[in-house]
Amino acid sequence: MRGMPIPQAEQHLRAALGARLARLRHARGLTQEQLAERVGSAPQTIRRIERGRTTAPFGRLLDLAEALGVSLRDLFEDEDAPITPPPWNPEEARVIDLYRGTPEADKPLLVGVMERFAARR
């Protein structure tokens, strides 16, 4: 399909999705590289989506929404709608990223350590 004209409605949807994705990413203080790392994508892919040059498969859209702490629907909301603050701060996001990158067998140990630290308060 390379070289085929893109319907105007699809161009508008790509542009709106890209603008919304960029706004959400900026609101969370993330770079394109950081977002790409969270979803297992290349930074160039994030850049192309934000510029409206490409779309993402459904699964990648779900990954992007999760990484940004929003619903899939939020990726397609009106780009001028207010953006709610992320449900976590950067340190909490780092802990979540570390947890997600931990092998499944080690996650109970990690949770146990965190529970011990939390109990010390």
N, C-alpha and C positions, 0 to 999 in steps of 0.2 A: 504494500500500500504506500510505499515511499513515493513521494512526488504527487500523491493525490491531494486535492484540496480538502482542508478540514472544514466541515460545516460550521457556520457562524455560531450556532448554539453550543457546539462542543468547544469552540475557541473561547467563548464566554465562560463556560464551566471550568475549563482549564485555568483561565486567568483568575477567576474568583477563588478556586481552590488554592492556587499558588499564593495569592495575596493573603488568604486566610492562614495558610500554613506558615508563611513568613511572619505574620503578626503574632500568631501563637508562639512560635519559636522565640521571637524577640521578647515577648512578654515573660517568658520563662528564663531569659538570660542565656539561651543556648546558641552556639554557633552552628553553622550547617554541618561542620565536621562532627561536633558532639551529637547532634541529632542523628546523623548518619550512623555513627558508632552504636547508638542505642538501638537502632532498628536493623543493624546488620546490612547497611547499604553503603554505596559510595557517596562521598560528598557531592560529586558531580550530578548524581541522580537527584538529590535534594535540591540542588541549584536549578536543575532543569524543570522540576515540578514547580518550584516557587516562581519561575519565570513563565510558566504556562506552556512550556515547550513539549512536555510529555505528561502522561498520567501515570498512575501507579496501579498495579494489580490490587484487587480487593484485599488480599491478605496484608499487603504492605500498607495500605490505608489504615487497616486495623492496628498494625504495629505503630504507625505514626501517631494515631490517636492515643494509644496507650502510653507511648513515650512522652506525650505532651500532657497527659492527665485529663483528656477530654473524651467525649463520646465520638463515635464515627459521625454522628449527625452534626456535632459541633464543627467538624471540618468543612461542612457545606453550608453552615449558617450564613446569613448576610454578613459580608465582610466589614460592614460598618457597625455591626452590633458590638456592644461592649464585651470585652474579654475578661472572664473571671480570673482571679489570681490562681496560680497553681496550688494544688492541695498540699504541697510540701515545699520546703526551702531547699537550697542547693545541697546542703549537707545531707538532708534526708534523701534527696534524689540520688546522691552518691551511694548511700547505704543500700538503696533499692537496686541500683545498678550492680553493686558488688554481690548482693544476694542473688540476683538473676544470673550472674556469671559463675556462681558457685555450683559445683557438681551436685546433683540431687542427693547423693549419699551423704554429703557433708552439710547439707542445709539444716538438719536437726541439731547438729553440733553448733553451728553458727547461731541459730535461734536461742539455744541454751546459754551461750556466752552473752548474748544481748539481754536475755532475761535476767541473768545474774547482775549485769551492770545496771539495769533498770531498777532492780530491787535494792541497790545500794543507796538510792536517793533518800 
